[in-house]
Amino acid sequence: MKLRWGRAAERELIGAAKFYEEQAAGLGVEFLDEAQRVAALLVEFPNLGVSVSDARREVLLNRFPYRLVYDLDDAGVRIIAVAHQKQRPEYWQWRVDEARVRYAA
């Protein structure tokens, strides 16, 4: 199974890491390590996260108030969002809908 990060998810990952690095030296790297560790687990155990719809799942990160929102398709695991647990719930929903239209064409 293959892992892919959506462009917006990559931007969110980097933005959160920069924020944490500004708070304390090394904390941004720890955030990136945790996100990558969880993403690697998803490749091995794609159903690890909680189902939130027919095609979408999410899994929480340890130590950080973030979740990886992802879906599964024939190509593997696709990270849709690196979403803060308490900010703008489901703001990333349009990404799922947009991807379905793009891949259906």
N, C-alpha and C positions, 0 to 999 in steps of 0.2 A: 504494500500500500504506500502511496506517495503523499507527501505533505505539501500543500500550497498555501501561501499567505496572500490574501487579497491586498491590493495597494493601500486601501484605507486602513486595513488592520495593521499593516506594516507601519504606517504613519502614526497610528495610535500607540503602537508598541514603542516606537522610538521616542515619541512625545512623553509618554509616561516614564520611560527610563531617564530621559533628560530631567524631568521634574524631580524624580527621586535622587538623582545624582546631585542636583542643586541643594537638596535637603541635607545630604550627608555623603561624603566621599565613599564610593564603592557601593552605595545602595542601588544606584541605577543598574550596575552590573549584576547585582543580586536579583533585581527584578527581571532582567533579561534572561538570566540563567533559569529562574523559576518558570517563566513563560515558555522557554525552549524545552525545559524538562517535561512540562505538562503536554506540550505539543507532540513531543516524541512518544509519550505514553499513548496519545490518541492514535498514532500510527500503528502501534502495537495492539491497542485495545480501543477500536473506534467507537464502541458503544459505551465507553466509560462515562461520558457525560449524561446529564439529564435531558430527556426529550422534551422540547418545548413546542414542537409542531411535528408534522409528518416528516419533514426533511431537515429540521434544524435541531441542534443539540447545544448544550453549554456545559462548561466545567469550570469550577472555581480554582483560582490560584491559591496556594498557601502563602500566608504572611502578608499578602497584598489584597486590597479590596477590588480585585479585578476578576473578570471571567473571560474565557475564550468562547466565543460563539462560533460554531462551525456547522458545516453540513458534509454529507457523504455523497459521493457519486462514483461512477465507474473508475475515475482517475484516482480517487482516494479521499483524503481529508482536506477540506478547504476552510481555512480560518477566515471568517467573515468580519469579526470585530474583536478588539481587545477592549472590553467595555467595563467601565467603572461600575461597581455594584449599586452605587447610590446616586448616580447622575444620569439624567435623561433616559429613563428606561425605554428600551426598544427603539432608540433613535436610528439604529442601524437597519431596521426592518426593510427599508427601500433597497438596500444592497442585495438582499435575498431575492426580492421581486425583479430587480434589474438583471441579476445574473441569470434567472430563469428565462427571461425574454432573450437575452444575448445568446445563451446556449441553445435555445430552441430554434433560432433562426438558421 
